[in-house]
Amino acid sequence: MANKKGLDERHRDRDGTISRKHGNTKVGTLRKEFGEQFAEGRRSDLLLKNLLAESGASSLDDYLKHRRKR
C-alpha cells in the first residue's frame, strides 16, 4: 500500500497504520498545525520527544488530551 491519505487527511504507513509524529519534530513545526498557543512558554526549537519527556506524556495525542483538561 503506497502512502495514501487516511482518516482526517493523515498519512498511512506502508502497512496501513496511520503514521505518527516523530520525536525529532520541533515545537515550532507543531505550532503551525496546532496554533501558536501549543507548548506556550517553550522554545520553538524544542524537540517533541523532549517536550513529551518533560510533560510525562506518552505521545502527542496524550499531550494534547492532557493539555485540554487544564
PQR file of N, CA, C, O and H, with PARSE charges and radii, in Angstrom:
ATOM      1  N   MET A   1       0.857  -1.180   0.000 -0.4000 1.5000
ATOM      2  CA  MET A   1       0.000   0.000   0.000 -0.0000 2.0000
ATOM      3  C   MET A   1       0.896   1.234   0.000  0.5500 1.7000
ATOM      4  O   MET A   1       1.704   1.401   0.914 -0.5500 1.4000
ATOM      5  N   ALA A   2       0.776   2.077  -0.975 -0.4000 1.5000
ATOM      6  CA  ALA A   2       1.536   3.324  -1.022 -0.0000 2.0000
ATOM      7  C   ALA A   2       1.009   4.275   0.043  0.5500 1.7000
ATOM      8  O   ALA A   2      -0.087   4.079   0.569 -0.5500 1.4000
ATOM      9  H   ALA A   2       0.119   1.941  -1.717  0.4000 1.0000
ATOM     10  N   ASN A   3       1.775   5.291   0.357 -0.4000 1.5000
ATOM     11  CA  ASN A   3       1.385   6.241   1.400 -0.0000 2.0000
ATOM     12  C   ASN A   3       0.147   7.027   0.972  0.5500 1.7000
ATOM     13  O   ASN A   3       0.260   8.117   0.413 -0.5500 1.4000
ATOM     14  H   ASN A   3       2.665   5.451  -0.070  0.4000 1.0000
ATOM     15  N   LYS A   4      -1.026   6.471   1.237 -0.4000 1.5000
ATOM     16  CA  LYS A   4      -2.289   7.114   0.896 -0.0000 2.0000
ATOM     17  C   LYS A   4      -2.794   7.911   2.078  0.5500 1.7000
ATOM     18  O   LYS A   4      -2.455   7.634   3.228 -0.5500 1.4000
ATOM     19  H   LYS A   4      -1.118   5.585   1.692  0.4000 1.0000
ATOM     20  N   LYS A   5      -3.605   8.901   1.777 -0.4000 1.5000
ATOM     21  CA  LYS A   5      -4.192   9.695   2.849 -0.0000 2.0000
ATOM     22  C   LYS A   5      -5.221   8.861   3.579  0.5500 1.7000
ATOM     23  O   LYS A   5      -5.984   8.112   2.968 -0.5500 1.4000
ATOM     24  H   LYS A   5      -3.881   9.127   0.843  0.4000 1.0000
ATOM     25  N   GLY A   6      -5.234   8.998   4.899 -0.4000 1.5000
ATOM     26  CA  GLY A   6      -6.148   8.221   5.713 -0.0000 2.0000
ATOM     27  C   GLY A   6      -7.182   9.104   6.378  0.5500 1.7000
ATOM     28  O   GLY A   6      -7.507  10.185   5.888 -0.5500 1.4000
ATOM     29  H   GLY A   6      -4.614   9.606   5.395  0.4000 1.0000
ATOM     30  N   LEU A   7      -7.682   8.640   7.473 -0.4000 1.5000
ATOM     31  CA  LEU A   7      -8.667   9.338   8.267 -0.0000 2.0000
ATOM     32  C   LEU A   7      -8.203  10.751   8.577  0.5500 1.7000
ATOM     33  O   LEU A   7      -7.057  10.944   8.982 -0.5500 1.4000
ATOM     34  H   LEU A   7      -7.418   7.761   7.871  0.4000 1.0000
ATOM     35  N   ASP A   8      -9.056  11.731   8.399 -0.4000 1.5000
ATOM     36  CA  ASP A   8      -8.738  13.136   8.692 -0.0000 2.0000
ATOM     37  C   ASP A   8      -7.509  13.629   7.942  0.5500 1.7000
ATOM     38  O   ASP A   8      -6.758  14.459   8.454 -0.5500 1.4000
ATOM     39  H   ASP A   8      -9.987  11.575   8.070  0.4000 1.0000
ATOM     40  N   GLU A   9      -7.301  13.122   6.735 -0.4000 1.5000
ATOM     41  CA  GLU A   9      -6.185  13.544   5.894 -0.0000 2.0000
ATOM     42  C   GLU A   9      -4.816  13.163   6.457  0.5500 1.7000
ATOM     43  O   GLU A   9      -3.805  13.727   6.038 -0.5500 1.4000
ATOM     44  H   GLU A   9      -7.911  12.447   6.319  0.4000 1.0000
ATOM     45  N   ARG A  10      -4.763  12.211   7.405 -0.4000 1.5000
ATOM     46  CA  ARG A  10      -3.482  11.758   7.933 -0.0000 2.0000
ATOM     47  C   ARG A  10      -2.903  10.707   7.004  0.5500 1.7000
ATOM     48  O   ARG A  10      -3.634   9.913   6.411 -0.5500 1.4000
ATOM     49  H   ARG A  10      -5.584  11.753   7.745  0.4000 1.0000
ATOM     50  N   HIS A  11      -1.596  10.710   6.883 -0.4000 1.5000
ATOM     51  CA  HIS A  11      -0.938   9.737   6.015 -0.0000 2.0000
ATOM     52  C   HIS A  11      -0.841   8.390   6.699  0.5500 1.7000
ATOM     53  O   HIS A  11      -0.732   8.299   7.922 -0.5500 1.4000
ATOM     54  H   HIS A  11      -1.002  11.355   7.365  0.4000 1.0000
ATOM     55  N   ARG A  12      -0.882   7.347   5.888 -0.4000 1.5000
ATOM     56  CA  ARG A  12      -0.745   5.991   6.408 -0.0000 2.0000
ATOM     57  C   ARG A  12       0.628   5.443   6.026  0.5500 1.7000
ATOM     58  O   ARG A  12       1.150   5.730   4.950 -0.5500 1.4000
ATOM     59  H   ARG A  12      -0.970   7.420   4.895  0.4000 1.0000
ATOM     60  N   ASP A  13       1.199   4.649   6.929 -0.4000 1.5000
ATOM     61  CA  ASP A  13       2.445   3.961   6.631 -0.0000 2.0000
ATOM     62  C   ASP A  13       2.161   2.845   5.641  0.5500 1.7000
ATOM     63  O   ASP A  13       1.003   2.577   5.321 -0.5500 1.4000
ATOM     64  H   ASP A  13       0.774   4.415   7.803  0.4000 1.0000
ATOM     65  N   ARG A  14       3.204   2.196   5.157 -0.4000 1.5000
ATOM     66  CA  ARG A  14       3.032   1.132   4.162 -0.0000 2.0000
ATOM     67  C   ARG A  14       2.165  -0.018   4.653  0.5500 1.7000
ATOM     68  O   ARG A  14       1.473  -0.656   3.860 -0.5500 1.4000
ATOM     69  H   ARG A  14       4.144   2.414   5.417  0.4000 1.0000
ATOM     70  N   ASP A  15       2.197  -0.288   5.962 -0.4000 1.5000
ATOM     71  CA  ASP A  15       1.385  -1.391   6.484 -0.0000 2.0000
ATOM     72  C   ASP A  15      -0.065  -0.995   6.748  0.5500 1.7000
ATOM     73  O   ASP A  15      -0.855  -1.811   7.224 -0.5500 1.4000
ATOM     74  H   ASP A  15       2.759   0.230   6.606  0.4000 1.0000
ATOM     75  N   GLY A  16      -0.417   0.251   6.441 -0.4000 1.5000
ATOM     76  CA  GLY A  16      -1.795   0.698   6.581 -0.0000 2.0000
ATOM     77  C   GLY A  16      -2.084   1.461   7.856  0.5500 1.7000
ATOM     78  O   GLY A  16      -3.151   2.063   7.977 -0.5500 1.4000
ATOM     79  H   GLY A  16       0.224   0.913   6.054  0.4000 1.0000
ATOM     80  N   THR A  17      -1.159   1.455   8.820 -0.4000 1.5000
ATOM     81  CA  THR A  17      -1.392   2.196  10.060 -0.0000 2.0000
ATOM     82  C   THR A  17      -1.177   3.689   9.823  0.5500 1.7000
ATOM     83  O   THR A  17      -0.384   4.084   8.968 -0.5500 1.4000
ATOM     84  H   THR A  17      -0.292   0.966   8.722  0.4000 1.0000
ATOM     85  N   ILE A  18      -1.877   4.493  10.572 -0.4000 1.5000
ATOM     86  CA  ILE A  18      -1.733   5.942  10.438 -0.0000 2.0000
ATOM     87  C   ILE A  18      -0.386   6.337  11.005  0.5500 1.7000
ATOM     88  O   ILE A  18      -0.043   5.958  12.125 -0.5500 1.4000
ATOM     89  H   ILE A  18      -2.521   4.172  11.266  0.4000 1.0000
ATOM     90  N   SER A  19       0.382   7.099  10.235 -0.4000 1.5000
ATOM     91  CA  SER A  19       1.726   7.467  10.675 -0.0000 2.0000
ATOM     92  C   SER A  19       1.668   8.422  11.857  0.5500 1.7000
ATOM     93  O   SER A  19       0.718   9.191  12.003 -0.5500 1.4000
ATOM     94  H   SER A  19       0.104   7.407   9.325  0.4000 1.0000
ATOM     95  N   ARG A  20       2.678   8.365  12.685 -0.4000 1.5000
ATOM     96  CA  ARG A  20       2.761   9.195  13.888 -0.0000 2.0000
ATOM     97  C   ARG A  20       3.812  10.270  13.693  0.5500 1.7000
ATOM     98  O   ARG A  20       4.666  10.164  12.813 -0.5500 1.4000
ATOM     99  H   ARG A  20       3.449   7.740  12.567  0.4000 1.0000
ATOM    100  N   LYS A  21       3.746  11.313  14.524 -0.4000 1.5000
ATOM    101  CA  LYS A  21       4.784  12.335  14.521 -0.0000 2.0000
ATOM    102  C   LYS A  21       6.045  11.719  15.092  0.5500 1.7000
ATOM    103  O   LYS A  21       5.990  10.925  16.031 -0.5500 1.4000
ATOM    104  H   LYS A  21       3.052  11.399  15.239  0.4000 1.0000
ATOM    105  N   HIS A  22       7.151  12.078  14.536 -0.4000 1.5000
ATOM    106  CA  HIS A  22       8.432  11.582  15.015 -0.0000 2.0000
ATOM    107  C   HIS A  22       8.910  12.449  16.169  0.5500 1.7000
ATOM    108  O   HIS A  22       8.535  13.617  16.271 -0.5500 1.4000
ATOM    109  H   HIS A  22       7.195  12.722  13.773  0.4000 1.0000
ATOM    110  N   GLY A  23       9.727  11.885  17.026 -0.4000 1.5000
ATOM    111  CA  GLY A  23      10.239  12.601  18.184 -0.0000 2.0000
ATOM    112  C   GLY A  23      11.129  13.777  17.828  0.5500 1.7000
ATOM    113  O   GLY A  23      11.353  14.661  18.655 -0.5500 1.4000
ATOM    114  H   GLY A  23      10.032  10.937  16.943  0.4000 1.0000
ATOM    115  N   ASN A  24      11.644  13.794  16.592 -0.4000 1.5000
ATOM    116  CA  ASN A  24      12.525  14.888  16.214 -0.0000 2.0000
ATOM    117  C   ASN A  24      11.777  16.072  15.585  0.5500 1.7000
ATOM    118  O   ASN A  24      12.404  16.994  15.063 -0.5500 1.4000
ATOM    119  H   ASN A  24      11.463  13.075  15.920  0.4000 1.0000
ATOM    120  N   THR A  25      10.453  16.047  15.633 -0.4000 1.5000
ATOM    121  CA  THR A  25       9.644  17.171  15.176 -0.0000 2.0000
ATOM    122  C   THR A  25       9.792  18.311  16.171  0.5500 1.7000
ATOM    123  O   THR A  25       9.735  18.092  17.381 -0.5500 1.4000
ATOM    124  H   THR A  25       9.944  15.298  16.057  0.4000 1.0000
ATOM    125  N   LYS A  26       9.979  19.515  15.675 -0.4000 1.5000
ATOM    126  CA  LYS A  26      10.171  20.672  16.548 -0.0000 2.0000
ATOM    127  C   LYS A  26       8.833  21.308  16.922  0.5500 1.7000
ATOM    128  O   LYS A  26       7.869  21.270  16.157 -0.5500 1.4000
ATOM    129  H   LYS A  26      10.025  19.694  14.692  0.4000 1.0000
ATOM    130  N   VAL A  27       8.803  21.894  18.122 -0.4000 1.5000
ATOM    131  CA  VAL A  27       7.598  22.565  18.622 -0.0000 2.0000
ATOM    132  C   VAL A  27       7.144  23.644  17.630  0.5500 1.7000
ATOM    133  O   VAL A  27       5.944  23.821  17.423 -0.5500 1.4000
ATOM    134  H   VAL A  27       9.586  21.925  18.743  0.4000 1.0000
ATOM    135  N   GLY A  28       8.078  24.358  17.024 -0.4000 1.5000
ATOM    136  CA  GLY A  28       7.728  25.395  16.048 -0.0000 2.0000
ATOM    137  C   GLY A  28       6.930  24.836  14.883  0.5500 1.7000
ATOM    138  O   GLY A  28       6.007  25.488  14.395 -0.5500 1.4000
ATOM    139  H   GLY A  28       9.053  24.215  17.192  0.4000 1.0000
ATOM    140  N   THR A  29       7.273  23.645  14.434 -0.4000 1.5000
ATOM    141  CA  THR A  29       6.542  22.991  13.351 -0.0000 2.0000
ATOM    142  C   THR A  29       5.139  22.607  13.813  0.5500 1.7000
ATOM    143  O   THR A  29       4.171  22.760  13.069 -0.5500 1.4000
ATOM    144  H   THR A  29       8.023  23.116  14.830  0.4000 1.0000
ATOM    145  N   LEU A  30       5.036  22.109  15.038 -0.4000 1.5000
ATOM    146  CA  LEU A  30       3.732  21.716  15.572 -0.0000 2.0000
ATOM    147  C   LEU A  30       2.834  22.925  15.800  0.5500 1.7000
ATOM    148  O   LEU A  30       1.611  22.806  15.726 -0.5500 1.4000
ATOM    149  H   LEU A  30       5.823  21.985  15.643  0.4000 1.0000
ATOM    150  N   ARG A  31       3.418  24.077  16.073 -0.4000 1.5000
ATOM    151  CA  ARG A  31       2.618  25.296  16.246 -0.0000 2.0000
ATOM    152  C   ARG A  31       1.924  25.689  14.950  0.5500 1.7000
ATOM    153  O   ARG A  31       0.853  26.295  14.986 -0.5500 1.4000
ATOM    154  H   ARG A  31       4.411  24.174  16.134  0.4000 1.0000
ATOM    155  N   LYS A  32       2.508  25.358  13.818 -0.4000 1.5000
ATOM    156  CA  LYS A  32       1.864  25.648  12.532 -0.0000 2.0000
ATOM    157  C   LYS A  32       0.582  24.834  12.390  0.5500 1.7000
ATOM    158  O   LYS A  32      -0.376  25.283  11.761 -0.5500 1.4000
ATOM    159  H   LYS A  32       3.378  24.866  13.789  0.4000 1.0000
ATOM    160  N   GLU A  33       0.564  23.647  12.969 -0.4000 1.5000
ATOM    161  CA  GLU A  33      -0.599  22.767  12.868 -0.0000 2.0000
ATOM    162  C   GLU A  33      -1.608  22.981  13.995  0.5500 1.7000
ATOM    163  O   GLU A  33      -2.816  22.922  13.765 -0.5500 1.4000
ATOM    164  H   GLU A  33       1.342  23.282  13.480  0.4000 1.0000
ATOM    165  N   PHE A  34      -1.113  23.233  15.226 -0.4000 1.5000
ATOM    166  CA  PHE A  34      -1.988  23.296  16.391 -0.0000 2.0000
ATOM    167  C   PHE A  34      -2.174  24.707  16.945  0.5500 1.7000
ATOM    168  O   PHE A  34      -2.900  24.886  17.923 -0.5500 1.4000
ATOM    169  H   PHE A  34      -0.132  23.281  15.413  0.4000 1.0000
ATOM    170  N   GLY A  35      -1.539  25.703  16.348 -0.4000 1.5000
ATOM    171  CA  GLY A  35      -1.698  27.083  16.787 -0.0000 2.0000
ATOM    172  C   GLY A  35      -0.544  27.557  17.659  0.5500 1.7000
ATOM    173  O   GLY A  35       0.182  26.759  18.251 -0.5500 1.4000
ATOM    174  H   GLY A  35      -0.949  25.557  15.554  0.4000 1.0000
ATOM    175  N   GLU A  36      -0.397  28.858  17.722 -0.4000 1.5000
ATOM    176  CA  GLU A  36       0.712  29.469  18.457 -0.0000 2.0000
ATOM    177  C   GLU A  36       0.670  29.180  19.955  0.5500 1.7000
ATOM    178  O   GLU A  36       1.697  29.295  20.624 -0.5500 1.4000
ATOM    179  H   GLU A  36      -0.987  29.507  17.242  0.4000 1.0000
ATOM    180  N   GLN A  37      -0.478  28.811  20.492 -0.4000 1.5000
ATOM    181  CA  GLN A  37      -0.590  28.515  21.922 -0.0000 2.0000
ATOM    182  C   GLN A  37      -0.025  27.144  22.274  0.5500 1.7000
ATOM    183  O   GLN A  37       0.102  26.827  23.456 -0.5500 1.4000
ATOM    184  H   GLN A  37      -1.311  28.717  19.947  0.4000 1.0000
ATOM    185  N   PHE A  38       0.317  26.323  21.284 -0.4000 1.5000
ATOM    186  CA  PHE A  38       0.863  24.996  21.542 -0.0000 2.0000
ATOM    187  C   PHE A  38       2.188  25.118  22.283  0.5500 1.7000
ATOM    188  O   PHE A  38       3.097  25.809  21.824 -0.5500 1.4000
ATOM    189  H   PHE A  38       0.214  26.581  20.323  0.4000 1.0000
ATOM    190  N   ALA A  39       2.300  24.452  23.422 -0.4000 1.5000
ATOM    191  CA  ALA A  39       3.510  24.437  24.260 -0.0000 2.0000
ATOM    192  C   ALA A  39       3.980  25.859  24.571  0.5500 1.7000
ATOM    193  O   ALA A  39       5.152  26.195  24.399 -0.5500 1.4000
ATOM    194  H   ALA A  39       1.561  23.890  23.795  0.4000 1.0000
ATOM    195  N   GLU A  40       3.041  26.680  25.030 -0.4000 1.5000
ATOM    196  CA  GLU A  40       3.358  28.068  25.366 -0.0000 2.0000
ATOM    197  C   GLU A  40       4.501  28.136  26.362  0.5500 1.7000
ATOM    198  O   GLU A  40       4.593  27.328  27.286 -0.5500 1.4000
ATOM    199  H   GLU A  40       2.089  26.407  25.169  0.4000 1.0000
ATOM    200  N   GLY A  41       5.358  29.099  26.157 -0.4000 1.5000
ATOM    201  CA  GLY A  41       6.497  29.302  27.040 -0.0000 2.0000
ATOM    202  C   GLY A  41       7.690  28.422  26.706  0.5500 1.7000
ATOM    203  O   GLY A  41       8.733  28.513  27.353 -0.5500 1.4000
ATOM    204  H   GLY A  41       5.283  29.755  25.406  0.4000 1.0000
ATOM    205  N   ARG A  42       7.541  27.574  25.701 -0.4000 1.5000
ATOM    206  CA  ARG A  42       8.633  26.691  25.280 -0.0000 2.0000
ATOM    207  C   ARG A  42       9.260  27.231  24.019  0.5500 1.7000
ATOM    208  O   ARG A  42       8.588  27.865  23.206 -0.5500 1.4000
ATOM    209  H   ARG A  42       6.694  27.500  25.175  0.4000 1.0000
ATOM    210  N   ARG A  43      10.550  26.984  23.849 -0.4000 1.5000
ATOM    211  CA  ARG A  43      11.259  27.426  22.648 -0.0000 2.0000
ATOM    212  C   ARG A  43      10.757  26.668  21.425  0.5500 1.7000
ATOM    213  O   ARG A  43      10.355  25.509  21.524 -0.5500 1.4000
ATOM    214  H   ARG A  43      11.096  26.469  24.509  0.4000 1.0000
ATOM    215  N   SER A  44      10.784  27.324  20.288 -0.4000 1.5000
ATOM    216  CA  SER A  44      10.287  26.697  19.066 -0.0000 2.0000
ATOM    217  C   SER A  44      11.219  25.593  18.558  0.5500 1.7000
ATOM    218  O   SER A  44      10.801  24.758  17.757 -0.5500 1.4000
ATOM    219  H   SER A  44      11.111  28.266  20.208  0.4000 1.0000
ATOM    220  N   ASP A  45      12.479  25.579  19.015 -0.4000 1.5000
ATOM    221  CA  ASP A  45      13.397  24.531  18.563 -0.0000 2.0000
ATOM    222  C   ASP A  45      13.422  23.322  19.501  0.5500 1.7000
ATOM    223  O   ASP A  45      14.229  22.412  19.308 -0.5500 1.4000
ATOM    224  H   ASP A  45      12.818  26.258  19.667  0.4000 1.0000
ATOM    225  N   LEU A  46      12.553  23.300  20.511 -0.4000 1.5000
ATOM    226  CA  LEU A  46      12.438  22.154  21.414 -0.0000 2.0000
ATOM    227  C   LEU A  46      11.887  20.970  20.636  0.5500 1.7000
ATOM    228  O   LEU A  46      10.923  21.115  19.885 -0.5500 1.4000
ATOM    229  H   LEU A  46      11.897  24.038  20.668  0.4000 1.0000
ATOM    230  N   LEU A  47      12.487  19.803  20.807 -0.4000 1.5000
ATOM    231  CA  LEU A  47      12.028  18.608  20.104 -0.0000 2.0000
ATOM    232  C   LEU A  47      10.820  18.004  20.809  0.5500 1.7000
ATOM    233  O   LEU A  47      10.694  18.077  22.031 -0.5500 1.4000
ATOM    234  H   LEU A  47      13.270  19.685  21.418  0.4000 1.0000
ATOM    235  N   LEU A  48       9.938  17.410  20.020 -0.4000 1.5000
ATOM    236  CA  LEU A  48       8.738  16.773  20.557 -0.0000 2.0000
ATOM    237  C   LEU A  48       9.093  15.732  21.609  0.5500 1.7000
ATOM    238  O   LEU A  48       8.444  15.671  22.654 -0.5500 1.4000
ATOM    239  H   LEU A  48      10.040  17.351  19.027  0.4000 1.0000
ATOM    240  N   LYS A  49      10.108  14.914  21.356 -0.4000 1.5000
ATOM    241  CA  LYS A  49      10.463  13.865  22.318 -0.0000 2.0000
ATOM    242  C   LYS A  49      10.859  14.469  23.661  0.5500 1.7000
ATOM    243  O   LYS A  49      10.581  13.868  24.699 -0.5500 1.4000
ATOM    244  H   LYS A  49      10.635  14.963  20.508  0.4000 1.0000
ATOM    245  N   ASN A  50      11.492  15.626  23.675 -0.4000 1.5000
ATOM    246  CA  ASN A  50      11.867  16.283  24.927 -0.0000 2.0000
ATOM    247  C   ASN A  50      10.647  16.895  25.616  0.5500 1.7000
ATOM    248  O   ASN A  50      10.536  16.844  26.841 -0.5500 1.4000
ATOM    249  H   ASN A  50      11.718  16.115  22.832  0.4000 1.0000
ATOM    250  N   LEU A  51       9.746  17.465  24.844 -0.4000 1.5000
ATOM    251  CA  LEU A  51       8.506  18.011  25.397 -0.0000 2.0000
ATOM    252  C   LEU A  51       7.691  16.908  26.063  0.5500 1.7000
ATOM    253  O   LEU A  51       7.162  17.098  27.158 -0.5500 1.4000
ATOM    254  H   LEU A  51       9.837  17.506  23.849  0.4000 1.0000
ATOM    255  N   LEU A  52       7.590  15.755  25.402 -0.4000 1.5000
ATOM    256  CA  LEU A  52       6.836  14.634  25.955 -0.0000 2.0000
ATOM    257  C   LEU A  52       7.493  14.109  27.228  0.5500 1.7000
ATOM    258  O   LEU A  52       6.803  13.787  28.195 -0.5500 1.4000
ATOM    259  H   LEU A  52       8.020  15.601  24.512  0.4000 1.0000
ATOM    260  N   ALA A  53       8.812  14.023  27.234 -0.4000 1.5000
ATOM    261  CA  ALA A  53       9.523  13.538  28.422 -0.0000 2.0000
ATOM    262  C   ALA A  53       9.316  14.483  29.603  0.5500 1.7000
ATOM    263  O   ALA A  53       9.099  14.035  30.729 -0.5500 1.4000
ATOM    264  H   ALA A  53       9.373  14.285  26.449  0.4000 1.0000
ATOM    265  N   GLU A  54       9.383  15.787  29.350 -0.4000 1.5000
ATOM    266  CA  GLU A  54       9.206  16.778  30.411 -0.0000 2.0000
ATOM    267  C   GLU A  54       7.783  16.790  30.956  0.5500 1.7000
ATOM    268  O   GLU A  54       7.571  17.013  32.148 -0.5500 1.4000
ATOM    269  H   GLU A  54       9.560  16.152  28.436  0.4000 1.0000
ATOM    270  N   SER A  55       6.819  16.553  30.090 -0.4000 1.5000
ATOM    271  CA  SER A  55       5.415  16.624  30.499 -0.0000 2.0000
ATOM    272  C   SER A  55       4.884  15.294  31.026  0.5500 1.7000
ATOM    273  O   SER A  55       3.825  15.250  31.653 -0.5500 1.4000
ATOM    274  H   SER A  55       6.991  16.372  29.122  0.4000 1.0000
ATOM    275  N   GLY A  56       5.615  14.212  30.773 -0.4000 1.5000
ATOM    276  CA  GLY A  56       5.162  12.889  31.205 -0.0000 2.0000
ATOM    277  C   GLY A  56       4.159  12.255  30.269  0.5500 1.7000
ATOM    278  O   GLY A  56       3.576  11.221  30.594 -0.5500 1.4000
ATOM    279  H   GLY A  56       6.475  14.247  30.264  0.4000 1.0000
ATOM    280  N   ALA A  57       3.948  12.859  29.107 -0.4000 1.5000
ATOM    281  CA  ALA A  57       3.006  12.317  28.122 -0.0000 2.0000
ATOM    282  C   ALA A  57       3.688  11.213  27.318  0.5500 1.7000
ATOM    283  O   ALA A  57       4.897  11.257  27.094 -0.5500 1.4000
ATOM    284  H   ALA A  57       4.422  13.699  28.843  0.4000 1.0000
ATOM    285  N   SER A  58       2.916  10.234  26.890 -0.4000 1.5000
ATOM    286  CA  SER A  58       3.473   9.116  26.130 -0.0000 2.0000
ATOM    287  C   SER A  58       3.444   9.345  24.618  0.5500 1.7000
ATOM    288  O   SER A  58       4.141   8.660  23.869 -0.5500 1.4000
ATOM    289  H   SER A  58       1.933  10.198  27.072  0.4000 1.0000
ATOM    290  N   SER A  59       2.639  10.305  24.176 -0.4000 1.5000
ATOM    291  CA  SER A  59       2.521  10.589  22.750 -0.0000 2.0000
ATOM    292  C   SER A  59       2.002  12.016  22.569  0.5500 1.7000
ATOM    293  O   SER A  59       1.582  12.663  23.529 -0.5500 1.4000
ATOM    294  H   SER A  59       2.073  10.862  24.784  0.4000 1.0000
ATOM    295  N   LEU A  60       2.039  12.488  21.338 -0.4000 1.5000
ATOM    296  CA  LEU A  60       1.496  13.815  21.045 -0.0000 2.0000
ATOM    297  C   LEU A  60       0.009  13.850  21.368  0.5500 1.7000
ATOM    298  O   LEU A  60      -0.480  14.829  21.933 -0.5500 1.4000
ATOM    299  H   LEU A  60       2.381  11.963  20.559  0.4000 1.0000
ATOM    300  N   ASP A  61      -0.709  12.800  21.017 -0.4000 1.5000
ATOM    301  CA  ASP A  61      -2.136  12.720  21.315 -0.0000 2.0000
ATOM    302  C   ASP A  61      -2.389  12.789  22.824  0.5500 1.7000
ATOM    303  O   ASP A  61      -3.303  13.479  23.275 -0.5500 1.4000
ATOM    304  H   ASP A  61      -0.313  12.005  20.559  0.4000 1.0000
ATOM    305  N   ASP A  62      -1.581  12.078  23.591 -0.4000 1.5000
ATOM    306  CA  ASP A  62      -1.683  12.097  25.049 -0.0000 2.0000
ATOM    307  C   ASP A  62      -1.407  13.509  25.584  0.5500 1.7000
ATOM    308  O   ASP A  62      -2.104  13.981  26.482 -0.5500 1.4000
ATOM    309  H   ASP A  62      -0.838  11.517  23.225  0.4000 1.0000
ATOM    310  N   TYR A  63      -0.406  14.170  25.039 -0.4000 1.5000
ATOM    311  CA  TYR A  63      -0.076  15.541  25.453 -0.0000 2.0000
ATOM    312  C   TYR A  63      -1.246  16.482  25.169  0.5500 1.7000
ATOM    313  O   TYR A  63      -1.614  17.294  26.018 -0.5500 1.4000
ATOM    314  H   TYR A  63       0.161  13.787  24.310  0.4000 1.0000
ATOM    315  N   LEU A  64      -1.827  16.373  23.980 -0.4000 1.5000
ATOM    316  CA  LEU A  64      -2.945  17.246  23.608 -0.0000 2.0000
ATOM    317  C   LEU A  64      -4.158  17.008  24.491  0.5500 1.7000
ATOM    318  O   LEU A  64      -4.811  17.966  24.905 -0.5500 1.4000
ATOM    319  H   LEU A  64      -1.529  15.713  23.290  0.4000 1.0000
ATOM    320  N   LYS A  65      -4.475  15.757  24.787 -0.4000 1.5000
ATOM    321  CA  LYS A  65      -5.617  15.432  25.647 -0.0000 2.0000
ATOM    322  C   LYS A  65      -5.407  15.974  27.048  0.5500 1.7000
ATOM    323  O   LYS A  65      -6.328  16.539  27.639 -0.5500 1.4000
ATOM    324  H   LYS A  65      -3.944  14.979  24.451  0.4000 1.0000
ATOM    325  N   HIS A  66      -4.219  15.809  27.581 -0.4000 1.5000
ATOM    326  CA  HIS A  66      -3.908  16.277  28.934 -0.0000 2.0000
ATOM    327  C   HIS A  66      -3.981  17.802  28.998  0.5500 1.7000
ATOM    328  O   HIS A  66      -4.483  18.364  29.971 -0.5500 1.4000
ATOM    329  H   HIS A  66      -3.471  15.350  27.101  0.4000 1.0000
ATOM    330  N   ARG A  67      -3.482  18.465  27.961 -0.4000 1.5000
ATOM    331  CA  ARG A  67      -3.481  19.932  27.923 -0.0000 2.0000
ATOM    332  C   ARG A  67      -4.901  20.476  27.872  0.5500 1.7000
ATOM    333  O   ARG A  67      -5.182  21.508  28.481 -0.5500 1.4000
ATOM    334  H   ARG A  67      -3.075  18.008  27.170  0.4000 1.0000
ATOM    335  N   ARG A  68      -5.793  19.814  27.166 -0.4000 1.5000
ATOM    336  CA  ARG A  68      -7.181  20.297  27.049 -0.0000 2.0000
ATOM    337  C   ARG A  68      -7.937  20.208  28.353  0.5500 1.7000
ATOM    338  O   ARG A  68      -8.875  20.975  28.568 -0.5500 1.4000
ATOM    339  H   ARG A  68      -5.564  18.975  26.671  0.4000 1.0000
ATOM    340  N   LYS A  69      -7.557  19.286  29.241 -0.4000 1.5000
ATOM    341  CA  LYS A  69      -8.249  19.108  30.511 -0.0000 2.0000
ATOM    342  C   LYS A  69      -7.935  20.216  31.493  0.5500 1.7000
ATOM    343  O   LYS A  69      -8.668  20.393  32.466 -0.5500 1.4000
ATOM    344  H   LYS A  69      -6.795  18.663  29.067  0.4000 1.0000
ATOM    345  N   ARG A  70      -6.868  20.967  31.272 -0.4000 1.5000
ATOM    346  CA  ARG A  70      -6.467  22.024  32.194 -0.0000 2.0000
ATOM    347  C   ARG A  70      -7.322  23.240  32.065  0.5500 1.7000
ATOM    348  O   ARG A  70      -7.110  24.222  32.777 -0.5500 1.4000
ATOM    349  H   ARG A  70      -6.272  20.823  30.482  0.4000 1.0000
TER
END
